[in-house]
C-alpha cells in the first residue's frame, strides 16, 4: 500500500472513525448509573489502553526495530496516553489538568499533521491512531461525562508539566540526536507547524512560549463561561 500522507482520504476516514468511537464512548459514559467514582467502564477503557500501549511500545524496543533515536516512548503524546489511563482510573486532579491541556493544545497537532508514514496494513498505523485517539477521547470524556472544568490552577500545573517535559527530553535529544517533543534538530516525518518555526536551535525559543499560548487559548472558553455565569447569577439575585 501507499505510505500514509496527511490530508488524504485515508486521513479523513481515520479521523471520522475516531470521532464515531468517541461519540459511542460518550453515550455509554453518560448513561452510567453512578459516576461519582471511576466506573467499571472507565476501568475497562484504561486497561485496554495500557495493554495496547505496552504491546505497541514493547514491540518497538525489540531488535531489530529498537533505535534510541526514534523508538523510545518519549513523545508527548506517548506520555499523554498513559496519563489518560490514570485519569480514567483515578480522576487525579493533576493528571486531569495535564491531560486536558496537552490533549487539546498540543496533541491535536499529532492528529492534524501526524508524524506517520506507515499505511493501514501496518500495525504501526493502528497503534498510532488508537493511542492518539485515546488521548482525545479521554480528554473529551472527562469534560462531557465527569465534569472536569479547567481553571488557572490547572493551567499552571500543565505549564509546569510541560516545562518538566522539555527539561527531560531536550538533554536526551542533544545526547542522541533525536527529536522527542520536537525540540531536537531533525524535522517531523510529514510537514507540520514545526516547519514554520525556523531552523534549530532558534526555534526552541518559539516552541515553549507557543505551547504556553496554545494552552492559554484552550483555557479561555472556560474563563469566559465562568464570567458569564457569574454575571448572570448576580443579576438574578434579588436586591
C-alpha positions in Angstrom: 0.0 0.0 0.0 1.0 3.6 -0.4 2.6 5.3 2.6 0.3 7.4 4.8 0.1 11.0 3.9 -1.8 13.8 5.8 -4.9 15.4 4.3 -5.8 12.4 2.2 -8.9 10.2 2.1 -7.2 7.8 4.5 -6.5 10.5 6.9 -10.1 11.8 6.8 -11.7 8.4 7.2 -9.4 7.7 10.1 -10.4 10.9 11.9 -14.1 10.2 11.2 -13.8 6.7 12.7 -12.1 8.2 15.8 -15.0 10.7 16.1 -17.6 7.9 15.9 -15.7 5.9 18.6 -15.6 9.0 20.9 -19.3 9.6 20.4 -20.1 5.9 21.3 -17.9 6.2 24.4 -19.6 9.4 25.5 -23.0 7.8 25.0 -22.0 4.9 27.1 -20.5 7.1 29.8 -23.4 9.5 30.1 -25.9 6.6 30.6 -23.9 5.1 33.5 -26.0 4.9 36.7 -23.3 6.2 39.1 -20.3 8.3 38.0 -19.3 9.7 41.5 -16.2 7.4 41.3 -14.3 5.7 38.4 -16.7 3.2 36.9 -16.1 -0.3 35.6 -16.5 1.0 32.0 -13.8 3.6 32.7 -11.5 0.9 34.2 -12.0 -1.3 31.1 -11.1 1.6 28.8 -8.0 2.4 30.8 -6.7 -1.1 30.9 -7.3 -1.7 27.2 -5.3 1.4 26.5 -2.5 0.2 28.8 -2.3 -3.2 27.1 -2.1 -1.6 23.7 0.5 0.9 24.9 2.7 -1.8 26.4 2.4 -4.1 23.3 3.0 -1.3 20.8 5.9 0.3 22.5 7.4 -3.0 23.7 7.4 -4.1 20.0 9.5 -1.1 19.1 12.0 -1.9 21.8 12.9 -5.3 20.4 15.7 -5.9 17.9 16.0 -5.2 15.0 13.5 -2.3 15.4 15.0 -0.7 18.5 16.6 2.6 17.8 17.0 5.1 20.8 16.9 8.0 18.3 13.3 7.2 17.3 11.7 4.3 19.2 11.8 5.4 22.9 8.3 6.2 24.2 9.2 9.8 24.9 7.0 11.8 22.6 4.5 14.0 24.5 1.5 12.0 23.1 3.1 8.8 24.3 3.1 10.1 27.8 -0.3 11.7 27.5 -1.7 8.3 26.6 -0.5 6.9 29.9 -1.9 9.9 31.7 -5.3 9.3 30.0 -5.4 5.9 31.6 -4.5 7.4 35.0 -7.3 9.9 34.6 -9.9 7.2 34.0 -8.6 5.0 36.9 -8.2 7.8 39.5 -9.5 11.1 38.3 -6.5 12.7 40.0 -6.7 16.5 39.6 -3.1 16.8 38.4 -3.5 14.1 35.8 -6.8 15.7 34.6 -5.1 19.1 34.2 -2.2 17.8 32.2 -4.4 15.6 30.0 -6.8 18.5 29.2 -4.1 21.0 28.1 -1.8 18.5 26.4 -4.6 16.9 24.5 -6.4 20.0 23.2 -3.5 22.4 22.8 -0.7 20.1 21.8 -1.7 16.5 20.9 -4.3 17.8 18.4 -1.3 18.7 16.2 -0.4 15.0 16.0 -3.9 14.3 14.8 -3.9 17.1 12.2 -0.3 16.6 10.9 0.7 13.1 12.1 4.3 12.1 12.0 3.4 8.8 10.4 4.2 7.1 7.1 3.1 3.5 7.7 -0.1 2.5 5.7 -3.3 1.0 7.1 -2.0 -2.6 6.5 0.7 -1.9 9.2 0.2 -2.5 12.9 2.1 0.7 13.5 -0.7 2.6 11.7 -3.4 1.2 14.0 -1.4 1.6 17.2 -0.6 5.2 16.4 -4.2 6.2 15.8 -5.5 4.1 18.7 -3.2 5.7 21.2 -3.6 9.2 19.9 -7.3 8.8 19.6 -7.5 7.5 23.1 -5.9 10.7 24.4 -8.5 12.9 22.7 -11.4 10.5 23.7 -10.4 10.6 27.3 -10.0 14.4 27.4 -13.4 14.9 25.9 -14.9 12.2 28.1 -13.5 13.8 31.2 -15.3 17.0 30.3 -18.6 15.7 29.0 -19.1 12.8 31.4 -17.1 13.5 34.5 -17.5 17.3 34.5 -13.9 18.4 34.5 -13.6 22.2 34.2 -10.1 23.6 33.9 -9.0 26.8 35.6 -5.9 28.9 36.2 -4.5 26.3 38.7 -4.8 23.6 36.1 -3.1 25.8 33.6 -0.2 26.3 35.9 0.0 22.6 36.5 0.1 21.9 32.7 2.8 24.6 32.2 4.9 23.1 34.9 4.5 19.6 33.5 5.4 20.9 30.0 8.5 22.6 31.3 9.5 19.4 33.1 8.9 17.5 29.8 11.2 19.8 27.9 13.8 19.6 30.7 13.7 15.8 30.3 13.7 15.5 26.5 16.0 18.3 25.5 19.1 16.7 27.0 18.1 13.3 25.5 17.8 14.9 22.1 21.1 16.6 22.4 22.8 13.4 23.5 21.2 11.1 21.0 20.5 13.4 18.1 16.8 12.6 18.5 13.7 14.8 18.2 11.4 13.8 21.1 9.0 16.6 21.8 10.2 18.2 18.5 12.9 20.0 20.4 15.7 18.3 18.5 17.4 19.2 15.3 15.6 17.0 12.9 12.2 17.7 11.3 8.9 15.6 11.7 8.3 12.9 9.0 5.5 15.0 7.5 5.0 18.8 7.2 3.8 20.4 10.4 3.7 23.7 12.3 7.3 23.0 13.4 8.4 23.7 9.8 7.2 27.3 10.2 9.4 28.0 13.3 12.7 28.3 11.5 16.0 26.5 12.0 17.2 24.8 15.1 18.2 25.9 17.8 16.4 29.2 17.2 13.0 27.6 17.0 13.4 26.4 20.6 12.8 30.0 21.7 9.5 29.8 19.9 8.2 26.4 20.8 7.9 26.9 24.5 6.0 30.2 24.5 3.8 29.0 21.7 2.9 25.9 23.7 2.0 28.1 26.7 0.0 30.3 24.4 -1.9 27.4 22.9 -2.7 26.1 26.3 -4.0 29.5 27.3 -6.2 29.6 24.2 -7.9 26.3 25.3 -8.4 27.7 28.8 -10.1 31.0 27.6 -13.5 29.5 26.8 -13.9 28.2 30.4 -12.8 31.6 31.8 -15.4 33.4 29.6 -18.1 30.9 30.6 -17.4 31.3 34.3 -17.5 35.1 33.9 -20.8 35.0 32.0 -22.3 32.6 34.6 -21.2 34.8 37.5 -22.7 37.9 35.9 -26.0 36.0 35.1 -26.2 34.7 38.7 -25.5 38.2 40.1 -28.4 39.7 38.0 -30.8 37.1 39.3 -30.0 37.7 43.0 -32.7 40.0 44.5 -31.6 43.3 46.0 
